[in-house]
Amino acid sequence: MAQQNADQVADWTGESGERWVAYQARLDAMMAVFGHAAIEAAAPAEGERVLDVGCGAGASSLDLAARVGARGHVLGVDISEPLIGRARALAPQDTPVLFQVADASSTELPEGAFDILFSRFGVMFFGDPTGAFSHMRRALKPGGRVAFVCWRGMAENDWVRLPIAAIKGIIPPTAPPDPEMPGPFSFGDRGRLARILTAAGFNDIAIAPFDASIAFGEGATRDAAIDDAVKMTFEVGPLARALADQPDDIRARASAAVRAAFAGRPGDRSVMIDGATWIVTAHNPIS
């Protein structure tokens, strides 16, 4: 498990982190609807203290800071140095937010210091999720709240389902990932997610589906939007890894197939795709 966490740190400090910084504005815009739904579920109040896990470039932390106000505080932590650097650059002065490069599953956190443990797609990558949530729970006050959003299954999310299906037969098939290994879809199983949180000591666990249509590609014309969707798919996410070592002719065939898949989605100056998530809430027991 320690090696899995080390691999995640290396990836997000390196290539993945740099790519997300390059697409930061676009990716944050795509994820905003899900982050806002999780924030509503968290219901932060003025003066509260929030731990934002896997905060990325800080969009969710800044939204939370606006809710808790000057008397509150948000600590945003992420393992990616490039993303934390971007978060610090984007944060306005005098915002009650502190950004820290840290692995929330193991870094020392002040005990009983936070009213809310929050995350927007930042908790699916722990090598030992039960241990990670147990560790983070100790940073919550008795009765403190958990609220996070995570992806459901790969088959329900167009941002990976469409391109992966499109390249079937173009590159050799790979074994499907272990659904319990760290990754974006590791919490797709509601039952597993509930068991992890229960074993970590939380109660009042609620796991509700939340779906939204999001603009994945954008452009001045429909064709430009489709081209944009294909470009982003080839540079961010699972398809980028699948095609990393493929020759130019295979990449060209894959590009044409992915373009055709996105062309089947609605949109005028965008490519609208479906996203499927869980909104998860829980409490730290009072005693």
Buried (B, 14 or more C-beta within 10 A) or exposed (E): EEEBBEEBBEBBBEBBBBBBBBBBEBBBBBBBBBBBBBBEBBEBEEEBBBBBBBBBBBBBBBBBBBBBBEEBBBBBBBBBBBBBBBBBEBBEEEBBBEBBBBBBBBBEBEEEBBBBBBBBBBBBBBBBBBBBBBBBBEBBBEEBBBBBBBBBBBEBBBBBBBBBEBBEEBBEEEEEBEBEEBBBBBBBBBEBBBBBBBEBBBEEBBBEEBEBBBBBBBBEEBEEBBBBBBEBBBEBBBBBEBBEEBEEEBBEBBBEBBBEBBBEBEBEBBBBBBBBBBBBBBBBBEE
